[in-house]
Amino acid sequence: MRLDKFLWFARLVKTRARAQEIAAEGHLRIDGRAVDRAHAEVRPGQVLAFPLNGRVRVLRVEALPGRRGPAPEAQGCYTDLSPPSAG
């Protein structure tokens, strides 16, 4: 599944355009490798790391969503490994 589509389907961003911007900024990593393209392939088991809303998000992909469904369904597609926020 495309990276931008995953971020949008998993409800990590509000729009697919914002997901594409995050990828294009070059700060997103998949399994430690920098990615600068929205069409990068995402698979279950991979770890994504990227800045979002003033903090670093680290997520392990558990499943690929088939649609942009409700939040509980979306949250089941990843495990949040992010460090605790300092606030």
Long-range contacts (C-beta under 8 A, 24 or more apart in sequence): 1-41, 1-42, 1-43, 1-64, 2-38, 2-39, 2-40, 2-41, 2-42, 3-28, 3-30, 3-35, 3-37, 3-38, 3-39, 3-40, 3-41, 3-42, 3-48, 4-38, 4-39, 6-42, 6-61, 6-64, 6-65, 6-77, 8-68, 9-65, 9-67, 9-68, 9-69, 9-74, 9-77, 10-65, 10-74, 10-75, 10-77, 10-78, 11-68, 11-71, 11-74, 11-75, 12-52, 12-57, 12-59, 13-52, 22-50, 22-52, 27-51, 47-81, 48-78, 55-82, 55-85, 56-82, 56-83, 57-82, 58-82, 58-83
